[in-house]
Amino acid sequence: MGDVSTAFIEEFDASVKLAYQRQGSLLRNTCRRKNNVGATKAYFQKHGKGSATSKGRTGLIKPMNSDHTRVYFTLADKYAADYIDDLDDMKINIDEKNALRDTAVYGLGRETDKQIITALDATSVYAGSATDGLTKTKIKTALFDTLYSNDVPDDGQTVCVIGWKQWSELMDITEFKSADYVTSANLPWIGNHSAKKWLNVLWIPHSGLTVSSSVRKCHMYHKTAVGHGSGEDISTEIAWISERDAWFVKAKMSMAACIIDTEGVVTLRCLES
């Protein structure tokens, strides 16, 4: 069983990582990332604003003395595991290994996004009220009156993650749905998931956002304002359990998310009733 197990592990591990990049987390790449964290607790550096100064001829240049702070996060270990019965391939019409791979990928992907969404939910800067849906007024308040007023750069790295109800409301806005305003060049895809660039913001529909009392929390943020750290990316282990006559397949990861700069995040509360 040893040689078979080794080959099985290598193939399964490669396919899980490929599938995770293609079908797993929707939000991980929208954050500032720190990989290969070598401790349970780690941090992102946060740099404050600096101001330019003048100097006289041959005079000394005054340093900016900008603030440098650290935002800490604690890694969480997560697992996705199950058994593959040795005789299942003879009895069912699906590839059990690939089915389990997809189950593990989706589970770890949801957990990755849940970490990011939980961090976003903890912020308390809101745009508009919670008594209506996603409107142009609410969008303009979040983007122009909040983020850009906080000197968040208009550099194409701002993201707005919304629910599917809010996506349908966007489809009623001519400037969002019409090709006269949003060309094919602004229609990126995240794996097999649709997304759209509008107002220089990447709009991503997501089914996992928090909803309470028919109000869904949507979030607009700049990539540098949200951090996601990884101590161990997805790895897999496969072991033969003789007494079960089955393979035990385990995928695991050690990751966490945090808010680096609250001025780069704004929450849009949208009524869905």
N, C-alpha and C positions, 0 to 999 in steps of 0.2 A: 504493500500500500504506500510505502514511502515515496517511491519515484512518481507514482500516479498523483499523490497528494501534492508534491512539489509543482508539477506541471499544472495541476488544477488551480493551485494558489496563484501562480504567476498569471495565468490566463484570466482568472476571475478578478484579480487585483487590477489588471490593466483595463478590463472592460468596465469595472466600477468607476475608476477614475475618469475614463472617457465619457461615460454616461453622466457622471456628476457635473462635468464641465458643460455638457450639452443640455441636460434635462434637470439638473439639481437646483441649486440655489439661484434665485433670480436677482438677489440684492447684493451678494458678496462683492461683485465687481463694481458696485456703485459706491464702495467705501474705500477709505484709506486702509491699506492692509499691512500687517506685520506678520511675516511667516517665520517658522523655525524658532519660536519663542522657547528659550531654554529653562524657563522657570514657571511655577504655578501662577505667579503674579508678575505682570509686566506693565509697561506703560508706553504711551505715545507722547512725544514732545509737542508742546503747544507754544508757539512763538507769538509774542505780542507785536503790536504795531510800532514802527519806528518813525522818527521824524528827521528830515534833512536839516542840516545846519550850515552856516557859512563859516569861513575862517579868514583871518587876515593873512597877508603875504608872510610866508615862513612861519605862520602861526600853527598851533596844534589843531588837529581835527578832533572835534568833540564826538565821543562815541554816542550811539543812540541809546544805549542802556535799555534796550527793549526787554520786556518781561519774558522769562523762560519758565514755564511750568510743566508739570507732568500730570497726565491723566492716566490713572491706573485701571487695569482690568484684571479679573481673575478667570483663568481658564476653567471651562467645564468639560468633563469627559462624557461623551455620549456614545451609545452603542446601538447597532441594528443587527440582530442575529436571528437565525432560525435553522431548522434541520431540513436536509434534503434526503428523503428516504431512498435507499439504494434501488428499489424496484419501481419507483414512481415513473421513471421514463418508459417503462413497459406498459403502464396502465393509463397514462394520460396523454393528451394530444398537444401538450405544450412543452417547451424546453424549460424544465424546472430550474436549471441553473440561471438562465437569463431572466426568468420570472423573479427569482429571488434577488438577483442583481438589481433589477428595476425597483423592487420593493425597498431594498436597502438604500438605493440612491435617493428615492423620493423621501424616505424617512429622514436621512441625513440632510437632504436639501431643505426640507421643511424646518428642521431643527436649526440649521444655519440662519435661515430667514427669521425664525422666531426670536433668535438672540438679537438680531438687528432691530426687529420691530419692537421688542421689549425695551430696548435702549431708547428708541425713538418715542415710545409712549410715555417715557418718564419726563420728557421735556414739557414745558408749560407756556410756550409762546404760541398763541393762537391767532389765526386770521379769520375775521368774520365770526358769525354766531353759529350755533348748532341747530338753528331752527329752520334751515333750508338745505338744499343739496349743493352740488358743486356748480357755482355760477362764475361768470366772468368777473364779477365784482370781487368775489372771494379770491379768485386766482390772482387778480391784479394786486389785491391787498397783500397777499402772501409774498409774491415775487418782487413787486416794485416798492411797496411801502414798508416791507419788513426786511427781506434778505438784501436787496440792493441798497436800501437805506443803511444797512449795517456794514456796507463796503464789501459784501460778498461779490466776488468777481463774476461778470457776465462772460464766462469763458467756455460755455457749453458743458460744464461738468455738474450742473444742477440737475437733480432728479426729483420727480414727484411720483410717489407710489400711491395708487388709488385702488379702490374696490371696483368690481365689475359694474356695479350700479352707477358709480361716478364715470366710468368709461362710457356707458351708454348716454349719460348726460352730456359728456363732451361731444358725442356724436351728433348732438342737436345744435352745437355751436358751429356756424358756417366756417369760421376761420380755422377751426380744428379739422373738420372733416373734408373740406374742399381742397382739391388738387391745385386750385389757384393760389392757395396759401401754403399748403404743405405738399411739397413735391415728393417724388419717389425716393429722392436722395435722403429724405428725412423719415424714412420708414424702416428703421433697423429691426432686426429680429434677435431675440435672446433665445437661442436654441430653437424650439418650435413655438415660442411664445411671442405674441405681437407686442410691439411698443412703437412709439411715435415721438419724433422731435418736433416740438412746437414752442414758440417763444424762446428758442434756444435752450429748452428744458426737455429732458428725456422723460416721457410719461410711460409708466409701467403699470398695467392692471395686475392686481394680486388678490387672490382669494383668502389670504391668511391675515388680513389686517383686523385689528381689534374692533369689535362692535358691541355697544352697550346701550340698551334702551333705544334701539333703532338708530343710534348715531355711530357712524363709523369714523375712526381716526385715520385720516390720510396724512401723508407727510411729504413736505418739500424740503430738500436739503442739498447742500453742496458736498461733493465727494470728500473734501478734506475735513468736513465737520463731524463725520462719523467714522469710527475705527472698528476694524474687525481683525482680531489676532488669532493666530493658529500656532499651537505648540506642536501638534501633529496633524497633518492633513489626513485625508482618508487612507486607512490601511486595512487590509483584510487578513484573516487567518482562517484556514480550513483544516479541520481535524476529523479523522475517522473514529466514530464512536461505535465500537463493536457491539456492545450490548443493546444499542438502538438500531443497529444495522443501517446506519445513516451517517451522512456527512454533517458536521456542525459548521456552519458558515457564519463568520462574524466580521462585521465591518465596524470601524470605530474612528472617532476623531476627538480632538481636544481643542476647543475654540471658545471665543467669547467676543462680545461687542460692547462698545461704549461710545458715549458722546464726547467728542474732543472739544468742540466749540459750540456752545448753545446758540450763539448769534447766527450760526449757519443753518439752523433748523427751525422750521415753522410747521405747526400742525393745523390741518384744515378739517374741522369736524363737520361731517356731512350727514344730514338727516336722510334716512332711507325709507321711511314709512309713507 
